[in-house]
Amino acid sequence: MKIAVVVNCLKMGGMERVAVNLADAFHEGGHPTDLIYLKNRKKELKPRNKEIPVHLFNLKKSIISSGVGILWLVTCKILNVFFRKTFPIWFAYAEAMAFNKKLKALEKQNGNFDLIIFRGQGTFEHLWPIQDNRFIYVCENVQKKHMYGKLSKWVFTKLFNNRNVVCVSQGALSSFIDMTETHNIRTNKAITLNNPNDFTKIKEDAEAVKHSLHNKPFILGLGRLVPQKNFTLLVEAYHKAISQYNIEQDLIIVGAGKDLSNIKATVEQLNLTDRVYFKGQQNNPFPWYQQAELFVLSSKFEGLGMVLIEALACGTKVVSTDSLGGVRQIMNGQLELFLAEENAEALAEKIHLALQQEWNPSFSNFVQETLNQFNGKTIINQYIKEFS
């Protein structure tokens, strides 16, 4: 099968890494694959396999280059004032036409695609007016069924009615089904297929840095610094772990985002400026995983929790909040012991427990069995089985 994987941009982020992993996995499975991105932002990620064509479909530029496009852009911004968070929905009428034109030109040159996989709701929001049975919409997170306010039923119907939908975890699928039942939406198909991982590349990247990244043993928090990821809770739990269990590890936070000032304020309030270190966004996060004594995920909700898989693939212990979504798809069996309620006291207790816990061969084998579920080859075979 000939595959296209479409994502908003190729910045450094979890969803974007998964899109690249998926393209690599399809290619390595013998399926000619193209990677398409829609926004002309800094390209920080690329497929491991250099044979995979990467195309920029700069939709906004194509639209603005026409006079009518500028008028529509202004109109959509005005509509967004009255109906919050709906700008992409309105602007999609123009973007869909631009995408169709570019897709037809690419297919005329290189042949038609059998499957076109869109990663993330922020991606297919731009293109919902197109009806194409080859399209697969991948929902990366749990659904908030009233996220568009009074327009929620209309928007969700436009996005998902008669579509092929993949959710990245059972938790994400449950929230999706709840949303479709609430708004009386019928999909062609709605199933769970996990995110693929390139474990070979993870190990290579983890070994790329030979020197010590920090002068003391450390606990790691990594991800977008946004309220959903709840890094302030991580800092509060870390503070309790120091005061109640006398842990000696520093806390390293890797990532960037709009919640940085709030997190730093919490650090200062708890007098932790000499114990908590902010390292910004890292193009190669895997050495940080590998050198950490523990990775902690403190999110309020997660579509799956790719960072947990990445940390485990680097041989690092993990602790996570028992949040909505797909975390329990990873943190089950012997790993369930390291799930914490979403409060500082409980998370601090699990941090201490994990730091004291030794991984025996049985536990290591269980971790490997867990990781095998998220292997790229396994995932692409499931895609082919479901959609061929």
MARDO-875941 format. One record per residue (C-alpha): residue in one letter; y, z, x. Coordinates in steps of 0.05 Angstrom, whole numbers, plus 32768, in hexadecimal, padded with zeros to 4 digits. Last residue first. Layout:
A  Y  Z  X $
...
This chain:
S  7FCF  8045  7F79 $
F  7FF7  8081  7F62 $
E  7FCB  80BF  7F60 $
K  7F98  80AB  7F96 $
I  7FCD  808F  7FC4 $
Y  7FF8  80CE  7FBE $
Q  7FBB  80FA  7FCA $
N  7FAA  80D3  8009 $
I  7FF2  80DC  801F $
I  7FEB  8128  8019 $
T  7FAA  8130  8040 $
K  7FC3  8104  8079 $
G  8003  812D  807E $
N  7FE0  8170  8084 $
F  7FF9  81A3  8052 $
Q  7FB5  81BD  803A $
N  7F9F  81C3  8082 $
L  7FD4  81F8  808D $
T  7FB1  8229  805F $
E  7F6E  821E  8083 $
Q  7F91  822A  80C5 $
V  7FAE  826C  80AB $
F  7F69  8281  8093 $
N  7F4C  8273  80D8 $
S  7F82  829D  80F9 $
F  7F73  82D6  80C9 $
S  7F29  82D4  80DA $
P  7F38  82CF  8125 $
N  7F63  830F  8122 $
W  7FAE  830C  811A $
E  7FCA  8351  812C $
Q  7FF9  8373  80FB $
Q  8030  83A2  8113 $
L  8068  836F  810E $
A  804D  8359  80CA $
L  804F  83A1  80AF $
H  8096  83AD  80C7 $
I  80AF  836D  80A7 $
K  8088  837E  8068 $
E  80AA  83C2  8062 $
A  80EE  83A3  806F $
L  80E2  8370  8037 $
A  80D0  83A8  8006 $
E  810E  83D1  8015 $
A  813D  8395  8017 $
N  812A  837A  7FD3 $
E  8108  833B  7FBA $
E  80C1  8356  7FB7 $
A  809A  8348  7FF6 $
L  8062  8318  8008 $
F  803E  8328  804A $
L  7FFC  8340  802C $
E  7FF8  82FD  8008 $
L  7FE8  82DD  804C $
Q  7F9F  82F3  8047 $
G  7F95  82CB  8007 $
N  7FD7  82AC  7FF2 $
M  801A  82A0  8014 $
I  801A  8254  8015 $
Q  8013  8243  7FCB $
R  8034  8286  7FBF $
V  8075  826B  7FDB $
G  8077  8232  7FA8 $
G  80AC  8243  7F76 $
L  80CB  8286  7F65 $
S  80CE  82BA  7F9E $
D  809C  82EB  7FBA $
T  80C9  82F7  7FF5 $
S  80AA  82DF  8035 $
V  808B  82F9  8076 $
V  806F  82CE  80AD $
K  804B  82D5  80EF $
T  8055  829B  8120 $
G  801F  826C  813A $
C  804E  822F  8139 $
A  8029  8212  80FD $
L  8035  8255  80DA $
A  8080  824D  80E5 $
E  807F  8206  80CB $
I  8058  8219  808D $
L  8087  8252  807E $
V  80C3  8225  8089 $
M  80A6  81F4  8056 $
G  80AF  8226  801E $
L  8097  8202  7FE0 $
G  80CE  81F6  7FAD $
E  80ED  8238  7FC3 $
F  8110  826F  7F9C $
K  8139  82AD  7FAD $
S  812C  82A3  7FF7 $
S  811E  82D8  802B $
L  80F0  82B2  805B $
V  80E0  82DB  8099 $
F  80C2  82C0  80DA $
L  80A4  82F2  810A $
E  809B  82FB  8155 $
A  80C7  82BE  8160 $
Q  80BA  8290  819B $
Q  8093  825C  8173 $
Y  80C4  825A  8139 $
W  8100  8252  8167 $
P  80DA  821C  818E $
F  80D2  81F8  814B $
P  811B  81F3  8137 $
N  812A  81B1  815C $
N  816D  8196  8144 $
Q  8185  81DE  813F $
Q  81B9  81F5  810C $
G  81E1  8232  8121 $
K  81C7  8268  8150 $
F  81DF  82A6  812C $
Y  81CB  82E7  814E $
V  81BC  832A  812D $
R  81B2  8369  8158 $
D  81F6  8376  8178 $
T  821C  8363  8139 $
L  81F1  8391  8110 $
N  8225  83C3  80F9 $
L  820E  83BF  80B0 $
Q  8251  83A5  8098 $
E  8254  8375  80D2 $
V  8211  8355  80C2 $
T  8223  8352  8078 $
A  8264  832E  8089 $
K  823D  82FE  80B5 $
I  8210  82ED  807A $
N  824C  82E2  804C $
S  826F  82B6  807F $
L  8230  828B  8089 $
D  8225  827E  803F $
K  8242  8237  8042 $
G  820C  821D  8071 $
A  81ED  821B  80B6 $
G  81AA  822E  80D3 $
V  8185  825C  8103 $
I  818A  82A7  80FA $
I  816E  82D3  8131 $
L  815F  831C  8124 $
D  8153  8349  8160 $
Q  8111  836D  8168 $
E  810E  83B8  8174 $
I  80F3  83D1  8132 $
N  8104  841B  8124 $
Y  80DB  841D  80E4 $
Q  810D  843B  80B2 $
S  8151  842C  80D4 $
I  813D  83EB  80F5 $
A  8114  83D0  80BB $
K  814D  83E5  808C $
H  817E  83BA  80B3 $
Y  814D  8380  80B4 $
A  8147  8386  8068 $
E  8193  8382  8061 $
V  8196  8346  8090 $
L  815E  8322  806A $
L  8180  8331  8028 $
T  81C1  8312  8042 $
F  8196  82D6  8056 $
N  8189  82C7  800C $
K  816F  8280  8013 $
Q  818B  826E  7FCF $
P  81D0  8287  7FE4 $
V  81D7  8252  801A $
L  81CD  8255  8065 $
R  819B  821C  8069 $
G  815D  8232  808E $
L  8142  8261  80C3 $
G  8138  82AC  80C7 $
L  8116  82C2  8107 $
I  8101  8307  8122 $
F  810D  8310  816C $
P  80F2  8328  81AF $
K  812C  832E  81E0 $
N  8151  82FE  820F $
H  8152  82C5  81DE $
L  813C  827C  81E4 $
S  810A  8288  821D $
H  80FE  824A  8246 $
K  80C9  8215  8239 $
V  80EA  81EF  8201 $
A  80C2  81B1  81EB $
E  8085  81DB  81D8 $
A  809C  81E4  8190 $
D  80AD  819A  818C $
E  8067  8186  81A1 $
K  8047  81B8  8171 $
I  8071  81A1  8137 $
K  8063  8158  8149 $
T  8018  8163  8145 $
F  8020  818B  8105 $
D  8042  8151  80E0 $
N  8049  8172  809D $
P  8043  8156  8056 $
N  8063  8178  8019 $
N  8032  818A  7FE2 $
L  801F  815E  7FA8 $
T  8024  817D  7F62 $
I  8024  8151  7F24 $
A  8051  8135  7EEE $
K  803E  80F0  7ED3 $
N  805E  80BF  7EA3 $
T  8090  80F5  7E90 $
R  80A1  810B  7E49 $
I  80DF  8135  7E3E $
N  80E7  8165  7E03 $
H  8121  818C  7E23 $
T  80FF  81D0  7E26 $
E  80BB  81B0  7E32 $
T  80D7  8188  7E6D $
M  80F7  81C6  7E8B $
D  80B8  81F1  7E85 $
I  8090  81B8  7EA3 $
F  80C0  81B6  7EDF $
S  80BD  8201  7EE8 $
S  8071  81FE  7EE9 $
L  8073  81C2  7F19 $
A  809F  81E8  7F4B $
G  806F  8223  7F49 $
Q  8033  81F4  7F52 $
S  8054  81D8  7F90 $
V  8077  8199  7FA9 $
C  8084  817B  7F65 $
V  8075  8131  7F5A $
V  8092  810A  7F20 $
N  8083  80C4  7F07 $
R  80B9  80B6  7ED3 $
N  80B8  80A8  7E88 $
N  80F1  80DA  7E7C $
F  8104  80FC  7EBD $
L  814C  80F0  7ED2 $
K  816A  80D6  7E91 $
T  8147  810C  7E6A $
F  815E  8141  7E9C $
V  81A6  8129  7E94 $
W  81A6  8128  7E48 $
K  8182  816B  7E41 $
S  81AF  818B  7E74 $
L  81F1  8171  7E59 $
K  8206  81B4  7E3C $
G  81FF  81D4  7E80 $
Y  81E4  81A7  7EB7 $
M  81B9  81DD  7ED6 $
H  819A  81F1  7E93 $
K  8151  81E7  7EA6 $
K  8158  8202  7EEC $
Q  811E  81DF  7F0D $
V  80F8  81F9  7F49 $
N  80FF  81D1  7F88 $
E  80EB  8191  7FAD $
C  80E2  8165  7F71 $
V  80C5  8122  7F88 $
Y  80D6  80E7  7F5C $
I  80A4  80AD  7F62 $
F  80BD  8067  7F54 $
R  808B  802E  7F4F $
N  8091  802C  7F03 $
D  80DA  8018  7F09 $
Q  8112  802C  7ED9 $
I  8154  802E  7EFE $
P  818B  8058  7EDC $
W  8173  8096  7F04 $
L  818D  807E  7F47 $
H  81BE  80B1  7F62 $
E  819B  80ED  7F42 $
F  815E  80D2  7F67 $
T  8176  80ED  7FAA $
G  8193  8131  7F95 $
Q  8152  813C  7F70 $
G  812B  813A  7FB1 $
R  8100  8106  7FD4 $
F  80FB  80C2  7FB3 $
I  80BA  809D  7FBD $
I  80B6  8052  7FB3 $
L  806F  803A  7FAB $
D  8053  7FF3  7FAE $
F  808D  7FD7  7FD5 $
N  809C  7F8D  7FD3 $
G  80A0  7F60  8010 $
N  80CA  7F61  8050 $
Q  8107  7F34  8044 $
K  8106  7F2E  7FF8 $
E  80F3  7F78  7FF6 $
L  8131  7F8B  801E $
A  815F  7F60  7FF3 $
K  8140  7F7C  7FB4 $
L  814B  7FC3  7FCD $
K  8193  7FB5  7FDF $
K  81A4  7F99  7F9A $
N  817E  7FD0  7F77 $
F  81A2  8005  7F9F $
A  81E7  7FE9  7F8F $
M  81D6  7FE5  7F44 $
A  81BB  802C  7F45 $
E  81F9  8044  7F6A $
A  8227  802A  7F33 $
Y  8204  804E  7EF9 $
A  81F5  8087  7F29 $
F  823E  809B  7F2A $
W  8236  80BD  7EE7 $
I  81F9  80E6  7EFB $
P  8214  80F4  7F41 $
F  8254  8112  7F24 $
T  822E  8140  7EF4 $
K  8235  8183  7F18 $
R  826B  819B  7EE7 $
F  8279  8175  7EA7 $
F  82C4  8175  7E9A $
V  82DA  816F  7EE3 $
N  829D  8143  7EF1 $
L  82B7  8110  7EBE $
I  82F7  8109  7EE8 $
K  82CF  80FE  7F27 $
C  82A5  80C9  7F03 $
T  82E3  80A4  7EED $
V  82FF  80A4  7F34 $
L  82BD  8086  7F4E $
W  82BC  8053  7F16 $
L  8302  803B  7F28 $
I  82EE  8035  7F71 $
G  82B0  800D  7F5E $
V  82D8  7FDC  7F35 $
G  8301  7FCB  7F72 $
S  82C3  7FBB  7F9B $
S  82B7  7FD7  7FE0 $
I  82B2  801B  7FBF $
I  826E  800A  7FA2 $
S  824E  7FF0  7FE2 $
K  826B  802A  800A $
K  824E  805C  7FD9 $
L  820A  803B  7FDB $
N  8200  803C  8027 $
F  81B7  8026  8025 $
L  81A6  803A  806D $
H  8163  801F  8082 $
V  812E  803C  80B1 $
P  80F4  800F  80C4 $
I  80B5  8035  80DB $
E  809B  8019  811C $
K  80BC  8052  8144 $
N  8088  8083  812B $
R  80A6  80C9  8130 $
P  80D3  80B8  80F7 $
K  811D  80C9  80FF $
L  8149  8105  80F3 $
E  8191  8115  8106 $
K  81B3  80D9  80E7 $
K  81FC  80ED  80DE $
R  8210  80DB  8097 $
N  8211  8096  8078 $
K  81F0  80AA  8037 $
L  81B6  8086  8014 $
Y  8179  808B  8041 $
I  813D  805C  8042 $
L  80FD  8065  806A $
D  80CC  802A  806B $
T  8080  802F  806B $
P  8046  8001  8079 $
H  8008  8029  8063 $
G  7FD3  8035  8099 $
G  7FCE  8081  8093 $
E  7FFC  8087  80D0 $
H  8032  8063  80A9 $
F  8028  808F  806B $
A  802B  80CE  8096 $
D  806A  80B8  80BC $
A  808F  80A8  807B $
L  807A  80EB  805E $
N  8090  8110  809D $
V  80D4  80EE  8099 $
A  80DC  8103  8050 $
V  80C4  8149  8061 $
R  80F8  814F  8098 $
E  812E  813A  8066 $
M  8118  8170  8034 $
G  811A  81A5  806A $
G  815C  8192  8089 $
M  817B  8171  80C6 $
K  81A1  8136  80AA $
L  817D  80F6  8097 $
C  819F  80E7  8054 $
N  8192  80E1  800A $
V  8147  80D2  8010 $
V  811C  8095  7FFF $
V  80D5  8089  8017 $
A  80BD  8041  800F $
I  8073  8031  800F $
K  8047  7FF3  8016 $
M  8000  8000  8000 $
